[in-house]
Amino acid sequence: MAQLKINRKSYVRKDGTQVKATTYYAKDRGKPGKTPESEKWYEHNVEMNWHKDDPAETRRANALKSHKGDDLAAARALQALANVTTDSETARVAKTDADYLFAKHK
């Protein structure tokens, strides 16, 4: 992330305290509620061999196989993918698969 140079003017507080002018550097956090472009990424710990173009049964089987049959771990990985992707179709399909695996886990 980029560093912003902040120049603060001197001022007097209500209680009479004098605050001196200063310059400092702060991290650029971007607009409130928006994730900076440099932090929009998803690094999965397991290669799932999951593709949005595959049939649902194949996608879910691949996700489960890569997580050693753990429904919850596979569902969480797919939900994380759905949360960070910028492709709407990938997000929709991953969310559907995650919901299916969460329901299966219960």
ZIDA-V537071 format. One record per residue. N is the residue number from 1. RES is the residue in three letters. PHI is phi as a letter, one per 40 degrees, with the letter a starting at -180 (999 if undefined). Layout:
<<N,RES,PHI> <N,RES,PHI>>
This chain:
<<1,MET,999> <2,ALA,c> <3,GLN,c> <4,LEU,b> <5,LYS,c> <6,ILE,b> <7,ASN,b> <8,ARG,b> <9,LYS,c> <10,SER,c> <11,TYR,a> <12,VAL,b> <13,ARG,c> <14,LYS,d> <15,ASP,c> <16,GLY,g> <17,THR,c> <18,GLN,c> <19,VAL,b> <20,LYS,c> <21,ALA,c> <22,THR,a> <23,THR,b> <24,TYR,a> <25,TYR,b> <26,ALA,b> <27,LYS,c> <28,ASP,c> <29,ARG,c> <30,GLY,g> <31,LYS,c> <32,PRO,d> <33,GLY,g> <34,LYS,b> <35,THR,c> <36,PRO,c> <37,GLU,d> <38,SER,c> <39,GLU,b> <40,LYS,c> <41,TRP,a> <42,TYR,b> <43,GLU,b> <44,HIS,c> <45,ASN,c> <46,VAL,b> <47,GLU,c> <48,MET,c> <49,ASN,f> <50,TRP,c> <51,HIS,b> <52,LYS,c> <53,ASP,c> <54,ASP,c> <55,PRO,c> <56,ALA,d> <57,GLU,c> <58,THR,c> <59,ARG,d> <60,ARG,c> <61,ALA,c> <62,ASN,c> <63,ALA,c> <64,LEU,c> <65,LYS,c> <66,SER,c> <67,HIS,b> <68,LYS,f> <69,GLY,g> <70,ASP,c> <71,ASP,d> <72,LEU,c> <73,ALA,c> <74,ALA,c> <75,ALA,c> <76,ARG,c> <77,ALA,c> <78,LEU,c> <79,GLN,c> <80,ALA,c> <81,LEU,c> <82,ALA,c> <83,ASN,c> <84,VAL,b> <85,THR,c> <86,THR,b> <87,ASP,c> <88,SER,c> <89,GLU,c> <90,THR,c> <91,ALA,c> <92,ARG,c> <93,VAL,c> <94,ALA,c> <95,LYS,c> <96,THR,c> <97,ASP,c> <98,ALA,c> <99,ASP,c> <100,TYR,c> <101,LEU,c> <102,PHE,c> <103,ALA,c> <104,LYS,c> <105,HIS,c> <106,LYS,c>>
